[in-house]
Amino acid sequence: MTSWLAIAQRKDIVTRAAIVSAIVGTLLVAINQGDALLQGMITPAVVAKIVLTYCVPYAVSTYASVEAMRSAGK
């Protein structure tokens, strides 16, 4: 059976996770940090929150995709 990390690095998995991250992350940034961005209050803390906001949906999508592939035996 292919290792978890090997599946997570597959091009289709990475592409899917990046698309999900771009869409969901952008919506969450607008909801959670939109006021700070509109007011021009971009601090290192805000930047860190924005980066993490994109990382979370990427990680969730990757995890779900890898587990689905492993369950399907691929």
N, CA, C and O atoms as a CHARMM CRD file, in Angstrom:
* protein
*
  296
    1    1 MET  N      0.84500  -1.18800   0.00000 PROA 1      0.00000
    2    1 MET  CA     0.00000   0.00000   0.00000 PROA 1      0.00000
    3    1 MET  C      0.88800   1.24800   0.00000 PROA 1      0.00000
    4    1 MET  O      1.91100   1.29600   0.68300 PROA 1      0.00000
    5    2 THR  N      0.48900   2.23400  -0.76000 PROA 2      0.00000
    6    2 THR  CA     1.23800   3.47100  -0.86700 PROA 2      0.00000
    7    2 THR  C      1.18400   4.24000   0.45000 PROA 2      0.00000
    8    2 THR  O      0.15900   4.25500   1.13000 PROA 2      0.00000
    9    3 SER  N      2.29600   4.87600   0.79900 PROA 3      0.00000
   10    3 SER  CA     2.34100   5.60900   2.06300 PROA 3      0.00000
   11    3 SER  C      1.44300   6.84600   2.01100 PROA 3      0.00000
   12    3 SER  O      1.12500   7.35700   0.93700 PROA 3      0.00000
   13    4 TRP  N      1.04600   7.30800   3.17900 PROA 4      0.00000
   14    4 TRP  CA     0.17700   8.47100   3.30100 PROA 4      0.00000
   15    4 TRP  C      0.81800   9.68300   2.64100 PROA 4      0.00000
   16    4 TRP  O      0.16300  10.39600   1.88100 PROA 4      0.00000
   17    5 LEU  N      2.08500   9.91700   2.92400 PROA 5      0.00000
   18    5 LEU  CA     2.78700  11.07700   2.38600 PROA 5      0.00000
   19    5 LEU  C      2.91700  11.00700   0.86400 PROA 5      0.00000
   20    5 LEU  O      2.80600  12.02900   0.18700 PROA 5      0.00000
   21    6 ALA  N      3.14700   9.82800   0.33300 PROA 6      0.00000
   22    6 ALA  CA     3.25200   9.68100  -1.11900 PROA 6      0.00000
   23    6 ALA  C      1.93200  10.04000  -1.79700 PROA 6      0.00000
   24    6 ALA  O      1.92600  10.68700  -2.84500 PROA 6      0.00000
   25    7 ILE  N      0.83000   9.62900  -1.21200 PROA 7      0.00000
   26    7 ILE  CA    -0.48500   9.98000  -1.77400 PROA 7      0.00000
   27    7 ILE  C     -0.71400  11.48100  -1.65400 PROA 7      0.00000
   28    7 ILE  O     -1.20600  12.11000  -2.59100 PROA 7      0.00000
   29    8 ALA  N     -0.36300  12.05700  -0.51300 PROA 8      0.00000
   30    8 ALA  CA    -0.57000  13.49000  -0.28300 PROA 8      0.00000
   31    8 ALA  C      0.21800  14.35000  -1.26400 PROA 8      0.00000
   32    8 ALA  O     -0.15200  15.49700  -1.51300 PROA 8      0.00000
   33    9 GLN  N      1.29400  13.81300  -1.82000 PROA 9      0.00000
   34    9 GLN  CA     2.12600  14.57300  -2.75200 PROA 9      0.00000
   35    9 GLN  C      1.74400  14.36400  -4.21100 PROA 9      0.00000
   36    9 GLN  O      2.37000  14.93300  -5.10500 PROA 9      0.00000
   37   10 ARG  N      0.72800  13.55700  -4.45300 PROA 10     0.00000
   38   10 ARG  CA     0.27500  13.35500  -5.83000 PROA 10     0.00000
   39   10 ARG  C     -0.24200  14.66400  -6.40900 PROA 10     0.00000
   40   10 ARG  O     -0.84900  15.46600  -5.70000 PROA 10     0.00000
   41   11 LYS  N      0.00000  14.87900  -7.70100 PROA 11     0.00000
   42   11 LYS  CA    -0.37600  16.13600  -8.34200 PROA 11     0.00000
   43   11 LYS  C     -1.87100  16.41800  -8.23400 PROA 11     0.00000
   44   11 LYS  O     -2.26400  17.55500  -7.97300 PROA 11     0.00000
   45   12 ASP  N     -2.70800  15.40300  -8.43100 PROA 12     0.00000
   46   12 ASP  CA    -4.15500  15.62300  -8.36800 PROA 12     0.00000
   47   12 ASP  C     -4.61000  16.00600  -6.96700 PROA 12     0.00000
   48   12 ASP  O     -5.51700  16.82300  -6.80800 PROA 12     0.00000
   49   13 ILE  N     -3.99000  15.42400  -5.95800 PROA 13     0.00000
   50   13 ILE  CA    -4.34300  15.74800  -4.56400 PROA 13     0.00000
   51   13 ILE  C     -3.91000  17.17000  -4.23500 PROA 13     0.00000
   52   13 ILE  O     -4.67400  17.93600  -3.64700 PROA 13     0.00000
   53   14 VAL  N     -2.68000  17.52300  -4.61700 PROA 14     0.00000
   54   14 VAL  CA    -2.15400  18.86700  -4.34100 PROA 14     0.00000
   55   14 VAL  C     -2.98100  19.92200  -5.07700 PROA 14     0.00000
   56   14 VAL  O     -3.31000  20.96500  -4.51100 PROA 14     0.00000
   57   15 THR  N     -3.31300  19.65000  -6.33100 PROA 15     0.00000
   58   15 THR  CA    -4.10800  20.60700  -7.11400 PROA 15     0.00000
   59   15 THR  C     -5.48000  20.81900  -6.49400 PROA 15     0.00000
   60   15 THR  O     -5.93800  21.95300  -6.35100 PROA 15     0.00000
   61   16 ARG  N     -6.13400  19.71900  -6.12500 PROA 16     0.00000
   62   16 ARG  CA    -7.46400  19.82600  -5.51700 PROA 16     0.00000
   63   16 ARG  C     -7.40000  20.60900  -4.20400 PROA 16     0.00000
   64   16 ARG  O     -8.23800  21.47400  -3.95000 PROA 16     0.00000
   65   17 ALA  N     -6.41700  20.30500  -3.38500 PROA 17     0.00000
   66   17 ALA  CA    -6.28400  20.98300  -2.09900 PROA 17     0.00000
   67   17 ALA  C     -5.98200  22.46600  -2.28800 PROA 17     0.00000
   68   17 ALA  O     -6.47700  23.30100  -1.53000 PROA 17     0.00000
   69   18 ALA  N     -5.18300  22.79700  -3.28500 PROA 18     0.00000
   70   18 ALA  CA    -4.85900  24.20500  -3.54700 PROA 18     0.00000
   71   18 ALA  C     -6.09500  24.98100  -3.99800 PROA 18     0.00000
   72   18 ALA  O     -6.29800  26.12400  -3.58900 PROA 18     0.00000
   73   19 ILE  N     -6.91200  24.36300  -4.83200 PROA 19     0.00000
   74   19 ILE  CA    -8.14500  25.02300  -5.28400 PROA 19     0.00000
   75   19 ILE  C     -9.10100  25.23000  -4.12100 PROA 19     0.00000
   76   19 ILE  O     -9.66200  26.31300  -3.95700 PROA 19     0.00000
   77   20 VAL  N     -9.28800  24.19000  -3.31200 PROA 20     0.00000
   78   20 VAL  CA   -10.15900  24.30700  -2.13700 PROA 20     0.00000
   79   20 VAL  C     -9.62900  25.38900  -1.20100 PROA 20     0.00000
   80   20 VAL  O    -10.39600  26.20800  -0.69500 PROA 20     0.00000
   81   21 SER  N     -8.32700  25.39100  -0.97500 PROA 21     0.00000
   82   21 SER  CA    -7.71700  26.37200  -0.09000 PROA 21     0.00000
   83   21 SER  C     -7.91300  27.79000  -0.60900 PROA 21     0.00000
   84   21 SER  O     -8.20300  28.70200   0.16500 PROA 21     0.00000
   85   22 ALA  N     -7.75500  27.97700  -1.91500 PROA 22     0.00000
   86   22 ALA  CA    -7.92200  29.31200  -2.49700 PROA 22     0.00000
   87   22 ALA  C     -9.35000  29.82300  -2.32800 PROA 22     0.00000
   88   22 ALA  O     -9.56100  30.98800  -1.98900 PROA 22     0.00000
   89   23 ILE  N    -10.31800  28.95900  -2.56300 PROA 23     0.00000
   90   23 ILE  CA   -11.71900  29.38300  -2.47500 PROA 23     0.00000
   91   23 ILE  C    -12.14400  29.56700  -1.01800 PROA 23     0.00000
   92   23 ILE  O    -12.61600  30.63800  -0.63700 PROA 23     0.00000
   93   24 VAL  N    -11.97800  28.53100  -0.21400 PROA 24     0.00000
   94   24 VAL  CA   -12.41900  28.58400   1.18300 PROA 24     0.00000
   95   24 VAL  C    -11.58300  29.59000   1.97000 PROA 24     0.00000
   96   24 VAL  O    -12.12500  30.35600   2.76800 PROA 24     0.00000
   97   25 GLY  N    -10.26800  29.59300   1.75100 PROA 25     0.00000
   98   25 GLY  CA    -9.39600  30.52400   2.45600 PROA 25     0.00000
   99   25 GLY  C     -9.75600  31.96200   2.18100 PROA 25     0.00000
  100   25 GLY  O     -9.78400  32.78300   3.09800 PROA 25     0.00000
  101   26 THR  N    -10.03500  32.28200   0.92300 PROA 26     0.00000
  102   26 THR  CA   -10.40500  33.66200   0.56900 PROA 26     0.00000
  103   26 THR  C    -11.70400  34.07900   1.24800 PROA 26     0.00000
  104   26 THR  O    -11.81600  35.19600   1.75400 PROA 26     0.00000
  105   27 LEU  N    -12.68100  33.18400   1.25700 PROA 27     0.00000
  106   27 LEU  CA   -13.94100  33.50000   1.94600 PROA 27     0.00000
  107   27 LEU  C    -13.71300  33.72100   3.44300 PROA 27     0.00000
  108   27 LEU  O    -14.25700  34.65800   4.02700 PROA 27     0.00000
  109   28 LEU  N    -12.91200  32.86100   4.05200 PROA 28     0.00000
  110   28 LEU  CA   -12.64800  32.99600   5.48400 PROA 28     0.00000
  111   28 LEU  C    -11.82800  34.23800   5.81000 PROA 28     0.00000
  112   28 LEU  O    -12.05500  34.87600   6.83800 PROA 28     0.00000
  113   29 VAL  N    -10.87900  34.58700   4.94900 PROA 29     0.00000
  114   29 VAL  CA   -10.11000  35.81900   5.16200 PROA 29     0.00000
  115   29 VAL  C    -11.04700  37.02000   5.08200 PROA 29     0.00000
  116   29 VAL  O    -10.96200  37.93300   5.90400 PROA 29     0.00000
  117   30 ALA  N    -11.93200  37.02100   4.10000 PROA 30     0.00000
  118   30 ALA  CA   -12.87600  38.13400   3.97300 PROA 30     0.00000
  119   30 ALA  C    -13.76200  38.25700   5.21600 PROA 30     0.00000
  120   30 ALA  O    -14.03100  39.36000   5.69000 PROA 30     0.00000
  121   31 ILE  N    -14.20400  37.12500   5.72800 PROA 31     0.00000
  122   31 ILE  CA   -15.06300  37.13800   6.91500 PROA 31     0.00000
  123   31 ILE  C    -14.28100  37.54000   8.16000 PROA 31     0.00000
  124   31 ILE  O    -14.72500  38.39500   8.92700 PROA 31     0.00000
  125   32 ASN  N    -13.11900  36.92400   8.36100 PROA 32     0.00000
  126   32 ASN  CA   -12.39500  37.09400   9.62000 PROA 32     0.00000
  127   32 ASN  C    -11.43600  38.27800   9.65500 PROA 32     0.00000
  128   32 ASN  O    -11.22700  38.86600  10.71600 PROA 32     0.00000
  129   33 GLN  N    -10.85500  38.63500   8.52200 PROA 33     0.00000
  130   33 GLN  CA    -9.85100  39.70000   8.50400 PROA 33     0.00000
  131   33 GLN  C    -10.23000  40.85400   7.58600 PROA 33     0.00000
  132   33 GLN  O     -9.45400  41.79400   7.41400 PROA 33     0.00000
  133   34 GLY  N    -11.41700  40.78900   7.00000 PROA 34     0.00000
  134   34 GLY  CA   -11.84000  41.81400   6.05300 PROA 34     0.00000
  135   34 GLY  C    -11.81200  43.21500   6.60800 PROA 34     0.00000
  136   34 GLY  O    -11.37500  44.14300   5.92700 PROA 34     0.00000
  137   35 ASP  N    -12.27400  43.38600   7.83800 PROA 35     0.00000
  138   35 ASP  CA   -12.29000  44.73300   8.42400 PROA 35     0.00000
  139   35 ASP  C    -10.88100  45.28300   8.59100 PROA 35     0.00000
  140   35 ASP  O    -10.64400  46.45900   8.31400 PROA 35     0.00000
  141   36 ALA  N     -9.95100  44.46400   9.03400 PROA 36     0.00000
  142   36 ALA  CA    -8.56000  44.90400   9.19800 PROA 36     0.00000
  143   36 ALA  C     -7.94300  45.25000   7.84500 PROA 36     0.00000
  144   36 ALA  O     -7.20700  46.23000   7.72900 PROA 36     0.00000
  145   37 LEU  N     -8.23800  44.45700   6.83200 PROA 37     0.00000
  146   37 LEU  CA    -7.69200  44.72800   5.50200 PROA 37     0.00000
  147   37 LEU  C     -8.27000  46.01600   4.92000 PROA 37     0.00000
  148   37 LEU  O     -7.54100  46.81200   4.32800 PROA 37     0.00000
  149   38 LEU  N     -9.55600  46.21800   5.08300 PROA 38     0.00000
  150   38 LEU  CA   -10.19000  47.42700   4.55300 PROA 38     0.00000
  151   38 LEU  C     -9.70000  48.69300   5.26600 PROA 38     0.00000
  152   38 LEU  O     -9.65800  49.76900   4.67000 PROA 38     0.00000
  153   39 GLN  N     -9.33500  48.55700   6.52600 PROA 39     0.00000
  154   39 GLN  CA    -8.83600  49.69800   7.28900 PROA 39     0.00000
  155   39 GLN  C     -7.33100  49.88300   7.13600 PROA 39     0.00000
  156   39 GLN  O     -6.76300  50.82600   7.68600 PROA 39     0.00000
  157   40 GLY  N     -6.69000  48.99600   6.40000 PROA 40     0.00000
  158   40 GLY  CA    -5.25700  49.09700   6.19000 PROA 40     0.00000
  159   40 GLY  C     -4.42800  48.73200   7.40400 PROA 40     0.00000
  160   40 GLY  O     -3.26200  49.11600   7.50000 PROA 40     0.00000
  161   41 MET  N     -5.01300  48.00300   8.32300 PROA 41     0.00000
  162   41 MET  CA    -4.33300  47.61700   9.55600 PROA 41     0.00000
  163   41 MET  C     -3.69100  46.24100   9.38900 PROA 41     0.00000
  164   41 MET  O     -4.06800  45.27400  10.05100 PROA 41     0.00000
  165   42 ILE  N     -2.71900  46.17900   8.49300 PROA 42     0.00000
  166   42 ILE  CA    -2.05600  44.90700   8.21100 PROA 42     0.00000
  167   42 ILE  C     -0.81200  44.80800   9.08000 PROA 42     0.00000
  168   42 ILE  O      0.21700  45.42300   8.80200 PROA 42     0.00000
  169   43 THR  N     -0.93300  44.02500  10.12800 PROA 43     0.00000
  170   43 THR  CA     0.15900  43.81600  11.07100 PROA 43     0.00000
  171   43 THR  C      0.72900  42.41200  10.86200 PROA 43     0.00000
  172   43 THR  O      0.11500  41.59700  10.17400 PROA 43     0.00000
  173   44 PRO  N      1.87600  42.12300  11.43700 PROA 44     0.00000
  174   44 PRO  CA     2.39600  40.75100  11.33800 PROA 44     0.00000
  175   44 PRO  C      1.40600  39.70500  11.87300 PROA 44     0.00000
  176   44 PRO  O      1.33400  38.59100  11.35400 PROA 44     0.00000
  177   45 ALA  N      0.66100  40.06400  12.89000 PROA 45     0.00000
  178   45 ALA  CA    -0.32900  39.12200  13.43200 PROA 45     0.00000
  179   45 ALA  C     -1.44300  38.84900  12.42100 PROA 45     0.00000
  180   45 ALA  O     -1.89100  37.71100  12.28200 PROA 45     0.00000
  181   46 VAL  N     -1.88100  39.87400  11.72700 PROA 46     0.00000
  182   46 VAL  CA    -2.92600  39.70500  10.71300 PROA 46     0.00000
  183   46 VAL  C     -2.39800  38.84600   9.56400 PROA 46     0.00000
  184   46 VAL  O     -3.10800  37.97000   9.06900 PROA 46     0.00000
  185   47 VAL  N     -1.17300  39.08900   9.14300 PROA 47     0.00000
  186   47 VAL  CA    -0.57500  38.30100   8.07400 PROA 47     0.00000
  187   47 VAL  C     -0.47100  36.82900   8.49700 PROA 47     0.00000
  188   47 VAL  O     -0.76600  35.93200   7.70700 PROA 47     0.00000
  189   48 ALA  N     -0.05800  36.58800   9.72600 PROA 48     0.00000
  190   48 ALA  CA     0.04300  35.20800  10.22900 PROA 48     0.00000
  191   48 ALA  C     -1.33000  34.53600  10.23900 PROA 48     0.00000
  192   48 ALA  O     -1.45000  33.36600   9.87700 PROA 48     0.00000
  193   49 LYS  N     -2.35000  35.26000  10.64700 PROA 49     0.00000
  194   49 LYS  CA    -3.70900  34.70800  10.65000 PROA 49     0.00000
  195   49 LYS  C     -4.17800  34.39100   9.23700 PROA 49     0.00000
  196   49 LYS  O     -4.84500  33.38000   9.01400 PROA 49     0.00000
  197   50 ILE  N     -3.83100  35.24900   8.28200 PROA 50     0.00000
  198   50 ILE  CA    -4.22800  35.02000   6.89500 PROA 50     0.00000
  199   50 ILE  C     -3.54100  33.76400   6.34700 PROA 50     0.00000
  200   50 ILE  O     -4.17800  32.94200   5.68900 PROA 50     0.00000
  201   51 VAL  N     -2.25700  33.62400   6.61800 PROA 51     0.00000
  202   51 VAL  CA    -1.52200  32.44100   6.15400 PROA 51     0.00000
  203   51 VAL  C     -2.14100  31.17700   6.73900 PROA 51     0.00000
  204   51 VAL  O     -2.37200  30.20500   6.02000 PROA 51     0.00000
  205   52 LEU  N     -2.40800  31.19000   8.03600 PROA 52     0.00000
  206   52 LEU  CA    -3.01900  30.02000   8.67300 PROA 52     0.00000
  207   52 LEU  C     -4.42100  29.74500   8.13600 PROA 52     0.00000
  208   52 LEU  O     -4.84400  28.59300   8.04600 PROA 52     0.00000
  209   53 THR  N     -5.13000  30.80100   7.78500 PROA 53     0.00000
  210   53 THR  CA    -6.47800  30.64500   7.23700 PROA 53     0.00000
  211   53 THR  C     -6.45100  29.86700   5.93100 PROA 53     0.00000
  212   53 THR  O     -7.37800  29.10800   5.64800 PROA 53     0.00000
  213   54 TYR  N     -5.40800  30.04000   5.13200 PROA 54     0.00000
  214   54 TYR  CA    -5.27500  29.26800   3.89500 PROA 54     0.00000
  215   54 TYR  C     -4.73300  27.86700   4.16100 PROA 54     0.00000
  216   54 TYR  O     -5.06200  26.93200   3.43100 PROA 54     0.00000
  217   55 CYS  N     -3.91300  27.70900   5.18700 PROA 55     0.00000
  218   55 CYS  CA    -3.31600  26.39900   5.48700 PROA 55     0.00000
  219   55 CYS  C     -4.34800  25.38400   5.97500 PROA 55     0.00000
  220   55 CYS  O     -4.25900  24.20000   5.65000 PROA 55     0.00000
  221   56 VAL  N     -5.31500  25.84200   6.74800 PROA 56     0.00000
  222   56 VAL  CA    -6.29200  24.91600   7.32900 PROA 56     0.00000
  223   56 VAL  C     -7.12700  24.21300   6.26400 PROA 56     0.00000
  224   56 VAL  O     -7.19600  22.98400   6.29300 PROA 56     0.00000
  225   57 PRO  N     -7.77000  24.91500   5.32000 PROA 57     0.00000
  226   57 PRO  CA    -8.53100  24.16700   4.31000 PROA 57     0.00000
  227   57 PRO  C     -7.64100  23.30100   3.41100 PROA 57     0.00000
  228   57 PRO  O     -8.07800  22.25900   2.92200 PROA 57     0.00000
  229   58 TYR  N     -6.39300  23.73200   3.19600 PROA 58     0.00000
  230   58 TYR  CA    -5.47100  22.89600   2.41900 PROA 58     0.00000
  231   58 TYR  C     -5.23600  21.57600   3.14800 PROA 58     0.00000
  232   58 TYR  O     -5.29600  20.50400   2.54500 PROA 58     0.00000
  233   59 ALA  N     -4.96900  21.66200   4.44400 PROA 59     0.00000
  234   59 ALA  CA    -4.70400  20.46000   5.23500 PROA 59     0.00000
  235   59 ALA  C     -5.93500  19.55900   5.31200 PROA 59     0.00000
  236   59 ALA  O     -5.81900  18.33900   5.19400 PROA 59     0.00000
  237   60 VAL  N     -7.09100  20.14300   5.50700 PROA 60     0.00000
  238   60 VAL  CA    -8.32300  19.35900   5.60400 PROA 60     0.00000
  239   60 VAL  C     -8.62300  18.65900   4.27400 PROA 60     0.00000
  240   60 VAL  O     -8.97400  17.47900   4.25600 PROA 60     0.00000
  241   61 SER  N     -8.48500  19.38600   3.17100 PROA 61     0.00000
  242   61 SER  CA    -8.73900  18.78500   1.86900 PROA 61     0.00000
  243   61 SER  C     -7.74600  17.66400   1.57100 PROA 61     0.00000
  244   61 SER  O     -8.12400  16.60900   1.06000 PROA 61     0.00000
  245   62 THR  N     -6.48100  17.89700   1.89300 PROA 62     0.00000
  246   62 THR  CA    -5.46400  16.87300   1.67300 PROA 62     0.00000
  247   62 THR  C     -5.76900  15.63300   2.49500 PROA 62     0.00000
  248   62 THR  O     -5.73500  14.51700   1.97500 PROA 62     0.00000
  249   63 TYR  N     -6.06500  15.81900   3.76100 PROA 63     0.00000
  250   63 TYR  CA    -6.37100  14.69300   4.64200 PROA 63     0.00000
  251   63 TYR  C     -7.56700  13.89700   4.10500 PROA 63     0.00000
  252   63 TYR  O     -7.51500  12.67000   4.02000 PROA 63     0.00000
  253   64 ALA  N     -8.64000  14.60400   3.74500 PROA 64     0.00000
  254   64 ALA  CA    -9.84000  13.92500   3.26000 PROA 64     0.00000
  255   64 ALA  C     -9.55600  13.16800   1.96500 PROA 64     0.00000
  256   64 ALA  O    -10.01600  12.03900   1.79200 PROA 64     0.00000
  257   65 SER  N     -8.80800  13.77500   1.06600 PROA 65     0.00000
  258   65 SER  CA    -8.50000  13.12000  -0.20500 PROA 65     0.00000
  259   65 SER  C     -7.62800  11.88400  -0.01700 PROA 65     0.00000
  260   65 SER  O     -7.87500  10.84000  -0.62100 PROA 65     0.00000
  261   66 VAL  N     -6.61000  12.01000   0.82100 PROA 66     0.00000
  262   66 VAL  CA    -5.71700  10.87000   1.05500 PROA 66     0.00000
  263   66 VAL  C     -6.47100   9.71700   1.70800 PROA 66     0.00000
  264   66 VAL  O     -6.32900   8.56400   1.30000 PROA 66     0.00000
  265   67 GLU  N     -7.26000  10.02600   2.70400 PROA 67     0.00000
  266   67 GLU  CA    -8.02200   8.96900   3.37800 PROA 67     0.00000
  267   67 GLU  C     -9.01900   8.31700   2.43700 PROA 67     0.00000
  268   67 GLU  O     -9.23400   7.10700   2.51300 PROA 67     0.00000
  269   68 ALA  N     -9.63400   9.09300   1.55000 PROA 68     0.00000
  270   68 ALA  CA   -10.56500   8.52800   0.56700 PROA 68     0.00000
  271   68 ALA  C     -9.82400   7.59900  -0.39000 PROA 68     0.00000
  272   68 ALA  O    -10.32000   6.52400  -0.72900 PROA 68     0.00000
  273   69 MET  N     -8.63500   8.01500  -0.82300 PROA 69     0.00000
  274   69 MET  CA    -7.84100   7.16400  -1.71500 PROA 69     0.00000
  275   69 MET  C     -7.41500   5.88100  -1.01100 PROA 69     0.00000
  276   69 MET  O     -7.45600   4.80000  -1.59800 PROA 69     0.00000
  277   70 ARG  N     -7.01200   6.00400   0.22800 PROA 70     0.00000
  278   70 ARG  CA    -6.59300   4.81000   0.96400 PROA 70     0.00000
  279   70 ARG  C     -7.76900   3.86800   1.20400 PROA 70     0.00000
  280   70 ARG  O     -7.61100   2.64900   1.13300 PROA 70     0.00000
  281   71 SER  N     -8.93600   4.41800   1.48600 PROA 71     0.00000
  282   71 SER  CA   -10.12100   3.57500   1.70100 PROA 71     0.00000
  283   71 SER  C    -10.50700   2.85000   0.41800 PROA 71     0.00000
  284   71 SER  O    -10.98500   1.71600   0.45000 PROA 71     0.00000
  285   72 ALA  N    -10.29300   3.52100  -0.71000 PROA 72     0.00000
  286   72 ALA  CA   -10.62200   2.91300  -1.99900 PROA 72     0.00000
  287   72 ALA  C     -9.53700   1.93700  -2.46300 PROA 72     0.00000
  288   72 ALA  O     -9.70600   1.24000  -3.46300 PROA 72     0.00000
  289   73 GLY  N     -8.42500   1.89700  -1.72700 PROA 73     0.00000
  290   73 GLY  CA    -7.34800   0.98400  -2.07300 PROA 73     0.00000
  291   73 GLY  C     -6.50100   1.44600  -3.24000 PROA 73     0.00000
  292   73 GLY  O     -5.88200   0.62300  -3.91500 PROA 73     0.00000
  293   74 LYS  N     -6.46000   2.73100  -3.48900 PROA 74     0.00000
  294   74 LYS  CA    -5.69700   3.26000  -4.64000 PROA 74     0.00000
  295   74 LYS  C     -4.35700   3.78900  -4.20900 PROA 74     0.00000
  296   74 LYS  O     -3.58700   4.27000  -5.04100 PROA 74     0.00000
